[in-house]
Amino acid sequence: MDTKQRSSERGRREQLLTLLNGWDPAGVLQAGGRRDAYESFVNELLGLLERDASRDEISEFLENETAARYGARPEGASQFATKIGSWYRMESEK
């Protein structure tokens, strides 16, 4: 992987984390948690997006992961899955 690809990958990771933080599925940031609270979601989500997983698969991952890590059931997982799917497609076209 060359420098440009690494930079692009790092940028995607940061953008996806920013999107996750904006959604804040478990309310961690709203409660004063750390900005990297959802970083553990990023690799799996990028993998799902790269293989063009369905909205339902992404939504299920988000619901299960949030419940397992934080004991919370996120609202709007399906809408967020649609949002990041659109974001990823736009990023991939660059």
For each residue, the residues with C-beta under 8 A, 3 or more apart:
1: 5 6 9
2: 5 6
3: 6 7
4: 7 8
5: 1 2 8 9
6: 1 2 3 9 10
7: 3 4 10 11
8: 4 5 11 12
9: 1 5 6 12 13
10: 6 7 13 14
11: 7 8 14 15
12: 8 9 15 16 46 88 91
13: 9 10 16 17 42 46
14: 10 11 17 18
15: 11 12 18 19 87 91
16: 12 13 19 20 42 45 46 84 87
17: 13 14 20 21 35 36 38 39 42
18: 14 15 21 22
19: 15 16 22 23 80 83 84 87
20: 16 17 23 24 25 38 41 42 45
21: 17 18 24 29 35 37 38
22: 18 19
23: 19 20 74 76 80
24: 20 21 27 28 29 30
25: 20 38 62 66 70 72 74 77 80
26: 37 66 69 70 72 74
27: 24 30 31 72
28: 24 31 33 34 37 38 70
29: 21 24 32 33 35 37
30: 24 27
31: 27 28
32: 29
33: 28 29 37
34: 28 37
35: 17 21 29
36: 17 39
37: 21 26 28 29 33 34
38: 17 20 21 25 28 41 42
39: 17 36 42
40: 43 65 69
41: 20 38 44 45 62 65
42: 13 16 17 20 38 39 45 46
43: 40 46 47
44: 41 47 48 61 65
45: 16 20 41 42 48 49 58 61 62 84
46: 12 13 16 42 43 49 50
47: 43 44 50 51
48: 44 45 51 53 57 58 61
49: 45 46 52 53 58 84 85 88
50: 46 47
51: 47 48
52: 49
53: 48 49 57 58
54: 57 58
55: 58 59 78 81 82 85
56: 59 60 78 81
57: 48 53 54 60 61
58: 45 48 49 53 54 55 61 62 81 84 85
59: 55 56 62 63 77 78 80 81
60: 56 57 63 64
61: 44 45 48 57 58 64 65
62: 25 41 45 58 59 65 66 74 77 80 81
63: 59 60 66 67 73 74 77
64: 60 61 67 68
65: 40 41 44 61 62 68 69
66: 25 26 62 63 69 70 72 73 74 77
67: 63 64 70 71 72 73
68: 64 65
69: 26 40 65 66
70: 25 26 28 66 67
71: 67
72: 25 26 27 66 67
73: 63 66 67
74: 23 25 26 62 63 66 77 80
75:
76: 23 79 80
77: 25 59 62 63 66 74 80 81
78: 55 56 59 81 82
79: 76 82 83
80: 19 23 25 59 62 74 76 77 83 84
81: 55 56 58 59 62 77 78 84 85
82: 55 78 79 85 86
83: 19 79 80 86 87
84: 16 19 45 49 58 80 81 87 88
85: 49 55 58 81 82 88 89
86: 82 83 89 90
87: 15 16 19 83 84 90 91
88: 12 49 84 85 91 92
89: 85 86 92 93
90: 86 87 93 94
91: 12 15 87 88 94
92: 88 89
93: 89 90
94: 90 91
